[in-house]
Each structure stands twice: as C-alpha cells, then as structure tokens.
Amino acid sequence: MSLKLELTDLNLRKIQNIDLPILCKIYGSTRTEELDNGTNWDNEQKKKFIEHQFFAQHDYYQKKFLGADFYLIEKQDIAVGRLYIDYFFENKEIRIIDITILPEWRNKGIGSLIFKEIINKARNTNLKVTIHVESFNPAKELYKRLGFIKISETNGIYHLMEWSPK
C-alpha cells in the first residue's frame, strides 16, 4: 500500500542516505526547547547530542520496522518534515512511527492533510491507525480532533493513540 497525496505541491519521497543531514535537522527541531531549557550546554554540545540521538533513533527504526516506509515530506521540492509509517504493523494496523514537521512549516495544514490521507487509507482497508505521542506534545490535540483516542500509557509520558474505522 502506498500513500498518494492529493495536493500537487506536497510530496512524500522515500529517504536516501543523502537526506541524513536534513533528517537530523528535522529530528533536532523536536529537541530544541528541551535542550535550551533543560541544559546549560553550549551549541556544540547540543549539536553533538542531537546527532548522536538522531543516528541512534535512525538505526533503531531501520532495524525494528523492516517493512516500513520512511519518507521525507517535501513542499515544492523543499524538505518540510518526515513521515515514517508501517502500513501493516504486526499485520493488523497502520503504525505512524514518526511524523515531524519543521517549526517554520507547522500549523499550515501539512500534518492534517497527511493524517487525513492515512485515515482514508485505513478506512478503505478497515485498519486501525496507531501512533505513540508524548503526553506534552501539542500535536496530541490534532490527533484527538481527528478521532484518535488514548488506549495505553507508558511511564506516564508516552501515550499510544488509536484511530479506528468502527
């Protein structure tokens, strides 16, 4: 199964090794506030930490989700985010492994569009959609508006949310 977006200026392109620097930047955008407010590290220390964490996560995702698709989200050939998705996670659901939009592209409908497309695919194939989200992530409100509900919690931080076609 593949995801075909309706907007002509938004594209999902499978990641390549050449994309690792922009993917690291996209990942790093999710950690900026945490590092700025929770550490006294200088910019070089933050950069090294982000790179280390990104490559550890990237390696983990590549090994754990062998059947998944890893996309760079592009708008008019500009990288605006990433979408990692397994269309047949455990042969029973669509798992959104990760979706991140760069800060300057957030709140422009990109995430909503992608989620609506995924939900349409799920509805047409009678599959659930799941995603893990941190309890304090503002995107959790979008997921709720789209019909996702929390079905479990890990360590009081990570919520597993699910959308169901029924």
Secondary structure, DSSP 4 states (H G I P E B T S, - for coil): -----S-TTEEEEE--GGGHHHHHHHHHTTTHHHHHHH----HHHHHHHHHHHHHHHHHHHHHH-TT-EEEEEEETTEEEEEEEEEEEETTTEEEEEEEEE-GGGTTSSHHHHHHHHHHHHHHHHT-EEEEEEETT-THHHHHHHTT-EEEEEETTTEEEEEE---
